[in-house]
Amino acid sequence: MRLLLAFIDWIRDRRKRRFEGEAAQYSADDPWVLQQIEKFERELKR
């Protein structure tokens, strides 16, 4: 069980870092960025 939770945390961390890297290329008020943030937040709540 611990291994599974560690793996899930690792995946979330990777997604977060990848997303932050992509987001740096766009302005914060870009609709695509807002959509990606909402999508990411939904993923985190799972």
N, CA, C and O atoms as a DFTB+ gen file, in Angstrom:
184 C
 N C O
     1  1       0.825      -1.199       0.000
     2  2       0.000       0.000       0.000
     3  2       0.871       1.266       0.000
     4  3       0.613       2.212      -0.745
     5  1       1.899       1.263       0.846
     6  2       2.796       2.424       0.895
     7  2       3.459       2.669      -0.453
     8  3       3.628       3.811      -0.881
     9  1       3.824       1.593      -1.105
    10  2       4.474       1.714      -2.411
    11  2       3.523       2.349      -3.416
    12  3       3.922       3.208      -4.202
    13  1       2.262       1.922      -3.389
    14  2       1.261       2.493      -4.298
    15  2       1.097       3.992      -4.042
    16  3       1.083       4.784      -4.985
    17  1       0.973       4.382      -2.777
    18  2       0.821       5.803      -2.443
    19  2       2.055       6.607      -2.858
    20  3       1.928       7.725      -3.356
    21  1       3.223       6.052      -2.656
    22  2       4.453       6.732      -3.061
    23  2       4.492       6.908      -4.574
    24  3       4.916       7.950      -5.075
    25  1       4.050       5.893      -5.293
    26  2       4.016       5.953      -6.752
    27  2       3.039       7.027      -7.228
    28  3       3.351       7.782      -8.149
    29  1       1.862       7.101      -6.608
    30  2       0.863       8.114      -6.961
    31  2       1.420       9.518      -6.696
    32  3       1.264      10.415      -7.525
    33  1       2.063       9.706      -5.548
    34  2       2.666      11.005      -5.230
    35  2       3.729      11.385      -6.255
    36  3       3.825      12.542      -6.665
    37  1       4.529      10.396      -6.665
    38  2       5.576      10.638      -7.649
    39  2       4.976      11.094      -8.981
    40  3       5.475      12.029      -9.606
    41  1       3.897      10.424      -9.409
    42  2       3.229      10.789     -10.666
    43  2       2.671      12.204     -10.573
    44  3       2.843      13.000     -11.496
    45  1       2.007      12.519      -9.472
    46  2       1.450      13.867      -9.291
    47  2       2.546      14.920      -9.324
    48  3       2.383      15.975      -9.936
    49  1       3.650      14.633      -8.672
    50  2       4.762      15.577      -8.633
    51  2       5.334      15.795     -10.035
    52  3       5.641      16.923     -10.419
    53  1       5.473      14.715     -10.787
    54  2       5.979      14.830     -12.163
    55  2       5.040      15.653     -13.024
    56  3       5.477      16.522     -13.778
    57  1       3.732      15.372     -12.908
    58  2       2.748      16.128     -13.698
    59  2       2.800      17.605     -13.335
    60  3       2.743      18.477     -14.202
    61  1       2.911      17.868     -12.032
    62  2       2.940      19.249     -11.559
    63  2       4.149      19.986     -12.130
    64  3       4.020      21.107     -12.621
    65  1       5.325      19.357     -12.066
    66  2       6.538      19.988     -12.579
    67  2       6.449      20.210     -14.079
    68  3       6.845      21.262     -14.582
    69  1       5.932      19.224     -14.788
    70  2       5.798      19.346     -16.241
    71  2       4.836      20.476     -16.578
    72  3       5.085      21.262     -17.492
    73  1       3.735      20.553     -15.834
    74  2       2.746      21.595     -16.081
    75  2       3.333      22.976     -15.799
    76  3       3.120      23.908     -16.574
    77  1       4.065      23.114     -14.702
    78  2       4.666      24.410     -14.365
    79  2       5.641      24.843     -15.456
    80  3       5.735      26.029     -15.774
    81  1       6.364      23.888     -16.027
    82  2       7.291      24.198     -17.107
    83  2       6.570      24.698     -18.346
    84  3       7.039      25.625     -19.007
    85  1       5.444      24.097     -18.664
    86  2       4.656      24.518     -19.824
    87  2       3.998      25.865     -19.558
    88  3       3.948      26.716     -20.446
    89  1       3.496      26.065     -18.346
    90  2       2.745      27.274     -18.015
    91  2       3.619      28.522     -18.118
    92  3       3.113      29.615     -18.373
    93  1       4.912      28.365     -17.923
    94  2       5.826      29.508     -17.990
    95  2       5.831      30.135     -19.381
    96  3       6.205      31.299     -19.531
    97  1       5.423      29.383     -20.395
    98  2       5.450      29.883     -21.767
    99  2       4.206      30.691     -22.138
   100  3       4.166      31.311     -23.201
   101  1       3.203      30.688     -21.281
   102  2       1.932      31.330     -21.592
   103  2       1.608      32.399     -20.548
   104  3       2.106      32.350     -19.423
   105  1       0.778      33.354     -20.925
   106  2       0.346      34.342     -19.931
   107  2      -0.723      33.707     -19.037
   108  3      -1.451      32.815     -19.473
   109  1      -0.812      34.163     -17.807
   110  2      -1.691      33.543     -16.812
   111  2      -3.169      33.712     -17.154
   112  3      -3.991      32.915     -16.703
   113  1      -3.525      34.721     -17.932
   114  2      -4.942      34.927     -18.249
   115  2      -5.364      34.263     -19.563
   116  3      -6.492      34.449     -20.019
   117  1      -4.475      33.504     -20.161
   118  2      -4.780      32.748     -21.372
   119  2      -5.830      31.683     -21.036
   120  3      -5.644      30.931     -20.080
   121  1      -6.928      31.601     -21.798
   122  2      -7.981      30.605     -21.504
   123  2      -7.446      29.175     -21.457
   124  3      -7.911      28.368     -20.652
   125  1      -6.477      28.856     -22.309
   126  2      -5.913      27.502     -22.301
   127  2      -5.242      27.217     -20.967
   128  3      -5.379      26.118     -20.430
   129  1      -4.516      28.193     -20.423
   130  2      -3.829      28.020     -19.143
   131  2      -4.854      27.808     -18.035
   132  3      -4.694      26.917     -17.201
   133  1      -5.897      28.619     -18.024
   134  2      -6.937      28.472     -16.998
   135  2      -7.577      27.091     -17.086
   136  3      -7.855      26.464     -16.063
   137  1      -7.808      26.624     -18.294
   138  2      -8.393      25.295     -18.502
   139  2      -7.459      24.209     -17.967
   140  3      -7.910      23.256     -17.332
   141  1      -6.163      24.355     -18.223
   142  2      -5.192      23.362     -17.744
   143  2      -5.109      23.358     -16.222
   144  3      -4.969      22.302     -15.606
   145  1      -5.196      24.546     -15.616
   146  2      -5.154      24.641     -14.152
   147  2      -6.365      23.930     -13.551
   148  3      -6.228      23.176     -12.588
   149  1      -7.548      24.168     -14.118
   150  2      -8.762      23.505     -13.629
   151  2      -8.643      21.991     -13.779
   152  3      -9.016      21.243     -12.875
   153  1      -8.132      21.549     -14.901
   154  2      -7.952      20.115     -15.157
   155  2      -6.990      19.512     -14.132
   156  3      -7.235      18.432     -13.595
   157  1      -5.897      20.225     -13.870
   158  2      -4.898      19.763     -12.917
   159  2      -5.483      19.681     -11.503
   160  3      -5.236      18.717     -10.779
   161  1      -6.260      20.699     -11.119
   162  2      -6.877      20.699      -9.795
   163  2      -7.851      19.532      -9.647
   164  3      -7.916      18.910      -8.587
   165  1      -8.607      19.233     -10.701
   166  2      -9.524      18.083     -10.651
   167  2      -8.751      16.790     -10.452
   168  3      -9.173      15.921      -9.689
   169  1      -7.607      16.659     -11.144
   170  2      -6.763      15.463     -11.013
   171  2      -6.260      15.308      -9.576
   172  3      -6.224      14.201      -9.039
   173  1      -5.875      16.422      -8.964
   174  2      -5.349      16.378      -7.600
   175  2      -6.407      15.932      -6.597
   176  3      -6.091      15.278      -5.603
   177  1      -7.664      16.289      -6.859
   178  2      -8.744      15.946      -5.919
   179  2      -9.083      14.467      -5.934
   180  3      -9.702      13.963      -4.997
   181  1      -8.684      13.765      -6.988
   182  2      -8.983      12.332      -7.085
   183  2      -8.260      11.530      -6.050
   184  3      -8.407      10.309      -6.001
